[in-house]
Amino acid sequence: MRSASWKPAAGFKGFLENWKDDLLSGFLVSLIALPLSLGIAGASNFPPLMGVLTSIVGGILVSFFTNSELTIKGPAAGLIVVSAGAVDELGRGDAVAGWHLALTAIVVAGVFQIILGIFKLPRFVDFFPLSVIHGVLAAIGIIIMSKQIHLAVGVAPVELSGKGPLELIEMVPHSLMNMEYHIGIIGLVGLMIMFGWRYLSFSIFKRIPPAMAVLIVSICLGRLFHLFEPTFREFRPLINPGEFSLKYNADFSGVTGNLFPVFIKYVIMFVLFGSLESSLTIRAIDLLDPYKRKSDPSRDVVAIGAGNIVSGLLGGLPMISEILRSAANVKNGGKTRWANLFHGVFLLVFVVLLVPVIKMVPVAALATMLIYIGFRLASPSEFQDIYHIGKEQLIIFLVTIIATLGSDLLIGILCGTLTNVIIQFCYGVKFSNIFTPKIEIEALGNTFYIKVLRAAVFTNYLTLKRTLERLPKGENIIVDLSEATYVDHTVMENITRFKCNYEQIGGKIELIGFENYQALSDHPLAARKNQCLTVIG
């Protein structure tokens, strides 16, 4: 009988102790990872099997370096836009050349991720405004759906080439009116499965991932409709998975001249978005961990960087700690990082044995899976949740989405962040206080008083966080915000999360001084302005 305080052992001892649970969870997660890895790679303009290779590397290699026990490593929908953009821009219309050059950017990004992790820089994830992060993810979801809707109804890929998200959205009515109905049926059935699977009451279906069900049903429909016949050749209805082999594919020789600035741009984006998404996933999965273990995001970024170097050299996509598969690992009873390893091993077996079957998968099936993922990133509930936090957060969120759709992810982040800063100015924050908070510390016995003056906003939160991290563990901390002019939503959420983590290890944090504040909404973590203070210089 295990005690309530029992935790799975780490390392090889954890493997011996929990291999049965991890084996089962790894197998079930691999059933989710196989179709999603194929779809994400195809949408990223990579050979689909390279998505599976990425998951194999993320499982078999990265498991030995990370200390994040429950996260699953592999390609992610959130990086589709970056990967596809790298192939398009670096290849200048030549998809094969673009793929080889994009691999080089992934390898170099992996090197920088290792450096960032060694110097503990992933903590800078807390610098970015949360509404901007959500806005970028929602924009990515819209971009994914804007292309995959056309593929789900049989539009030939050549008709979509070179078109941006806004153009693709404009094309949707025309594509629906002129769909190829055999392919459209497969797309419709796939969407019904992806969106309706959780409503099925039969327990026999509970362990089967909906993406795997889409794969099986779509193959059957594809054979029924004879999609393999020359009649459908112009639609390219079946995926071309490419060749699975462990050989060198990166092309370092082509990154010269006018391509070099573009190359650097995508290295930055792979590092930024890959590290950001991974750190957010780790944070979320640690909250789901029934054993309340804490992962080291810096070590995890180092591990992912190493995985990206190997994946990029072999032809794979950039990998992250992926949220959907990681949550499934928790749900399926995974105990240690070895579940991630088992998931990689099973995928390797699948690739060796099932390539002939993979060649029968309709493109529309993978498109429906990606539409579902895109919808989850940009669901109406996401807009509603942001509005509930505050109208000013909705403005930041929408500006980020619009700027991203109209330009690219980096411009979207910049515009959203600038909008947030402008809003802070409107609520009385002085420019001199944006990056330099004034913090006073007083120790009385085993109680530490932290007084925050001027303002507590996302741009200066890292200073407050470092101050709190330097205090001894297990003490009483009182954070007094009574003399700050403004506290933004990002600080409210981050400091509340820090409070929960600190109290889990025996300490206590109390936030005081909100009596004279006016919250900008009814949400408990809404931004708030001090009604009784003028701006302090």
RAKABEL-V421963 format. One record per backbone hydrogen bond with DSSP energy under -0.5 kcal/mol. NH is the residue of the N-H (numbers start at 0). CO is the residue of the C=O. Records with the same first field share a line. If there is no record, write none. Layout:
# RAKABEL-V421963
NH->CO  CO
This chain:
# RAKABEL-V421963
5->2
12->9
13->9
14->10
15->11
16->12
17->13
18->14
21->17
22->18
23->19
24->20
25->21
26->22
27->23
28->24
29->25
30->26
31->27  28
32->28
33->29
34->30
35->31
36->32
37->33
38->34
39->35
40->36
41->37
42->38
43->39
44->41
45->40
47->239
48->240
49->46
50->46  47
51->47
52->48
53->49
54->50
55->51
56->52
57->53
58->54
59->55
60->56
61->56
62->58
63->60
64->61
65->61
68->66
71->321
73->319
78->75
79->76
82->78
83->79
84->80
85->81
86->82
87->83
88->84
89->85
90->86
91->87
92->87
93->90
94->92
97->93
98->94
99->95
100->96
101->97
102->98
103->99
104->100
105->101
106->102
107->103
108->104
109->105
110->106
111->107
112->108
113->109
114->110
115->111
116->112
117->113
118->114
119->116
120->115
122->119
123->120
124->121
125->122
126->123
127->123  124
132->128
133->129
134->130
135->131
136->132
137->133
138->134
139->135
140->136
141->137
142->138
143->139
144->140
145->141
146->142  143
147->143
148->144
149->146
150->146
151->147
152->148  149
153->150
154->149
158->155
159->156
160->156  157
162->159
167->163
168->164
169->165
170->166
171->167  168
174->170
175->171
176->172
177->173
178->175
179->152
180->178
183->179
184->180
185->181
186->151  182
187->183
188->184
189->185
190->186
191->187
192->188
193->189
194->190
195->191
196->192
198->195
199->196
204->201
205->202
207->204
208->206
212->208
213->209
214->210
215->211
216->212
217->213
218->214
219->215
220->216
221->217
222->218
223->219
224->220
225->222
226->221
228->225
231->228
232->229
234->231
235->231  232
236->231
238->360
240->238
244->242
246->244
248->312
249->312
250->99
251->249
254->251
255->253
258->255
259->256
261->257
262->258
263->259
264->260
265->261
266->262
267->263
268->264
269->265
270->266
271->267
272->268
273->268  269
274->270
275->271
276->272
277->273
278->274
279->275
280->276
281->277
282->278
283->279
284->280
285->281
286->282
287->283
288->284
291->288
294->292
296->294
299->295
300->296
301->297
302->298
303->299
304->300
305->301
306->302
307->303
308->304
309->305
310->306
311->307
312->308
313->309
314->310
315->310
316->49
319->73
321->71  319
325->321
326->322
327->323
328->324
329->325
330->326
331->327
332->329
333->328
338->335
339->336
340->336
341->337
342->338
343->339
344->340
345->341
346->342
347->343
348->344
349->345
350->346
351->347
352->348
353->349
354->350
357->353
358->354
359->356
360->357
362->236
363->236
364->361
365->361
366->362
367->363
368->364
369->365
370->366
371->367
372->368
373->369
374->370
375->371
376->372
377->373
378->375
381->378
382->378
383->379
384->380
385->381
386->382
387->383
388->384
389->385
393->389
394->390
395->391
396->392
397->393
398->394
399->395
400->396
401->397
402->398
403->399
404->400
405->401
406->402
411->407
412->408
413->409
414->410
415->411
416->412
417->413
418->414
419->415
420->416
421->417
422->418
423->419
424->420
425->421
426->422
427->424
428->423
432->429
433->430
436->434
437->452
438->436
439->450
441->448
443->441  446
446->443
447->475
448->441  446
449->447  477
450->439  448
451->449  479
452->437  450
453->482
454->452
455->485
456->454
459->456
460->456  457
462->459
463->459
464->460
465->461
466->462
467->463
468->464
469->465
470->467
474->471
475->445
476->474  507
477->447
478->476  509
479->449  477
480->478  511
483->480
484->453
486->527
487->455
491->487
492->488
493->489
494->490
495->491
496->492
497->493
498->494
499->495
500->496
501->497
502->498
503->499
504->500  501
505->502
506->501
507->474
509->476
511->478  509
516->513
517->528
518->516
519->526
522->387
525->522
527->486
528->517
529->484
530->515  528
532->529
